[in-house]
Amino acid sequence: MNNRATSADFVTAFATGWPENQPDIMVLSLTTHKGIQDFALNKEQALLIAKTMKDTAARLAKPKTV
């Protein structure tokens, strides 16, 4: 996990859902200019991602005004 690209793909859309007959996982779909990536998450992973996003968003700087 140490090998990261020097530029990031920006997510243009996302969606979450649960497959029919499989309520124990959540599917997170992320759309970038390169296409769609789907990730299957268990409950603990989904909660960790949500916590990380919330904590990171709280630290974001205010948008610059023009």
LOLOZA-375406 format. One record per residue: x, y, z of N, C-alpha, C in turn. Coordinates in steps of 0.2 Angstrom, whole numbers, padded with zeros to 4 digits, always signed. Example, Ala and Ser with C-alpha at 12.3 -4.5 7.8 and 13.67 -1.06 7.14 Angstrom:
BEGIN
+0066-0028+0039+0062-0022+0039+0066-0016+0039 +0064-0011+0035+0068-0005+0036+0064+0000+0039 
REM end
This chain:
BEGIN
+0004-0006+0000+0000+0000+0000+0004+0006+0000 +0011+0006+0000+0015+0011+0000+0016+0014-0007 +0014+0011-0012+0015+0013-0019+0009+0017-0021 +0010+0023-0021+0004+0028-0023+0006+0032-0029 +0001+0033-0033+0002+0037-0039+0003+0045-0037 +0006+0048-0041+0008+0055-0039+0002+0060-0040 -0004+0057-0043-0010+0061-0044-0016+0057-0043 -0021+0060-0040-0027+0056-0038-0032+0057-0044 -0036+0051-0044-0042+0052-0048-0048+0055-0044 -0051+0060-0046-0057+0063-0043-0063+0059-0044 -0066+0058-0038-0073+0054-0039-0078+0059-0041 -0082+0057-0046-0087+0061-0049-0094+0059-0047 -0094+0053-0044-0101+0051-0042-0099+0045-0037 -0104+0043-0033-0104+0037-0029-0111+0035-0027 -0111+0028-0026-0117+0025-0024-0116+0020-0019 -0120+0018-0015-0120+0012-0011-0126+0008-0011 -0125+0002-0010-0131-0003-0010-0129-0009-0007 -0134-0013-0007-0134-0020-0004-0136-0025-0009 -0132-0030-0011-0134-0035-0016-0140-0039-0013 -0145-0041-0018-0150-0045-0016-0148-0051-0012 -0151-0053-0007-0150-0060-0004-0143-0059-0001 -0140-0054+0000-0133-0053+0004-0133-0047+0008 -0137-0046+0013-0137-0040+0017-0131-0039+0022 -0127-0044+0022-0121-0043+0026-0115-0039+0023 -0116-0037+0017-0111-0033+0014-0114-0026+0011 -0110-0021+0010-0112-0015+0007-0107-0014+0001 -0110-0013-0005-0106-0011-0011-0106-0004-0012 -0099-0001-0012-0098+0006-0013-0095+0006-0020 -0099+0010-0024-0097+0011-0031-0094+0018-0032 -0088+0019-0035-0085+0026-0036-0084+0026-0043 -0086+0032-0046-0085+0034-0053-0080+0039-0054 -0075+0038-0058-0070+0043-0060-0070+0043-0068 -0065+0047-0070-0065+0048-0077-0062+0042-0081 -0060+0037-0077-0057+0031-0079-0062+0025-0079 -0068+0026-0076-0073+0021-0075-0076+0020-0068 -0079+0015-0067-0082+0013-0061-0078+0008-0057 -0077+0009-0051-0074+0004-0047-0079+0002-0041 -0080-0004-0040-0085-0007-0035-0081-0010-0029 -0083-0009-0023-0079-0011-0017-0085-0015-0013 -0084-0021-0011-0088-0024-0006-0085-0023+0001 -0089-0021+0005-0087-0019+0012-0091-0023+0017 -0088-0026+0022-0092-0028+0028-0094-0022+0033 -0097-0024+0038-0100-0018+0042-0094-0014+0045 -0089-0018+0048-0083-0015+0051-0080-0010+0046 -0079-0012+0040-0075-0008+0035-0079-0002+0033 -0086-0003+0032-0090+0003+0031-0090+0008+0036 -0090+0006+0042-0090+0010+0048-0084+0014+0049 -0078+0011+0047-0072+0014+0048-0071+0019+0042 -0073+0017+0036-0073+0022+0031-0077+0028+0032 -0083+0027+0035-0087+0033+0037-0084+0037+0042 -0081+0034+0047-0078+0038+0052-0072+0042+0050 -0068+0039+0045-0062+0042+0042-0064+0048+0038 -0070+0047+0034-0072+0053+0030-0075+0058+0034 -0078+0057+0040-0081+0062+0044-0075+0066+0047 -0070+0062+0050-0065+0065+0053-0061+0070+0049 -0060+0067+0043-0056+0071+0038-0060+0077+0035 -0066+0076+0034-0070+0082+0032-0070+0087+0037 -0070+0086+0043-0071+0091+0049-0064+0095+0049 -0059+0092+0046-0052+0096+0046-0051+0100+0040 -0056+0099+0035-0055+0103+0028-0055+0110+0030 -0051+0114+0026-0051+0121+0026-0057+0124+0023 -0059+0130+0025-0065+0133+0022-0064+0134+0015 -0069+0134+0010-0067+0136+0003-0065+0143+0002 -0061+0144-0002-0058+0150-0004-0063+0154-0007 -0064+0161-0006-0069+0165-0009-0065+0169-0014 -0068+0170-0020-0065+0174-0025-0066+0181-0025 
REM end
